[in-house]
Amino acid sequence: MIARIFSVFFVLLYVSFPALSQDLDYARKNLGQLTAPAMYGRGYVKQGDKIAANYIAAEFERLGLLKFGSDYFQQYSFPMNTFPGNAEVKIDGKALVAGADFLVAPSSRGMSGTYGLVWITDTNLSLSELQQRVNALKMKDKFLVTVRQNELGRAAELDNVKGVILLKEKGLTWSASTGHTTRKFMVIEVLKEKIAQNAQMISLDIENEFFKKYSTQNVVAWIKGREKPDSFLVFSGHYDHLGKMGPALFPGANDNASGTAMILDLARYYSLPENAPRYSIAFMAFSGEEAGLLGSSHYVSDPLFPLKSIRFLINLDMVGTGSKGIKVVNGASFEKEFNTLSEINKQKAYLADVGKRGPSAHSDHHPFFEKGVPAVFIYTTGDEFKEYHNIYDVPDKLPFTRYNELFHLLTDFVKTF
């Protein structure tokens, strides 16, 4: 009898384990595809966004998800500055490594040539005082080197200077262009340790391409609810990232291939007949987030189904860790749903903590929230992976620490609707 019990136990264990681990297997597959060099960082160099969008749409098609129109795409456009070609910088003849040693400010124009450096390292100067120093030193054909930090916007207000080098102590982080025009001069961030004090010359060859209207797309699919087909739950997240800066690739594993991978996994789960949901579920993958929530903002201005039909939206952005739990942005605004999520977690002991936060405009839930749609943004927390907006946010190092636990917390939560 005991032998029979153990035999049944191990059979059940063998059968159930693949079901539990399959979520992570599928997520890692998609994570690898979305961060592959062939995706060009899912940005706007070599149409990386379109390559990623086609991949997501192909997965939706393979899973049998429904379309709101003739395909899964919602087209729109926005201005974008890119760096598709050379991005070379030398200081006194020593080459710096793009992405690792230096970054070009996203809205800078291209530039090629060799120029002198003028050092002004007094951080107590006001912008007007700095401008006076620049004017006195006649820097129209020279680069200013300064230790002023987080001053890209203020640096763009300077006149009579060829370019600016901002020295960073550590942690180079890039962003996407959000401006409608390019800067009138070059701004470069350089790791302080990579430039000798009082270096004299900079040689650079940086190519940019500015698009007044870059055509891109959101990717949207849905599954029909078995009881409430006209009411929707939504899983959303952005699939775009920073793309490339010359040879430097920004893979964006945690931000936000992780959330995109989980959205695809949830689509796979609910596409199975045994998991057919009561409510219809829409899966929305946005582009343009890194340029200022442009994809989600476009969606709410031109929705594919009425926004009032959305019962609840969960936005997933940066879910690759989890040792310390999750944070629920807008949890304080939707106490009932937050308490339900928290109670499920207590009963099932999925995560170390389900933390509550107030409103924040830092991800794609926000345009929906502003339109009155009940929406939260969930991200994981933990010290096991901290790379962000740099070339080191790579899939091989992303731990997905509590991926399965968060996945099952979300599917348990959906059952409460």
Helices and strands as residue ranges (DSSP letters): H 2-34, G 37-42, H 48-62, E 73-82, E 87-91, E 94-96, E 102-104, E 111-119, H 127-136, E 139-146, H 152-155, E 161-168, E 186-191, G 192-194, E 201-206, E 209-223, E 228-238, E 243-245, E 248-250, I 253-257, H 258-271, G 273-275, E 279-286, H 294-301, G 307-309, E 310-316, E 325-329, H 335-348, E 354-357, H 366-370, E 375-381, G 395-397, H 403-414
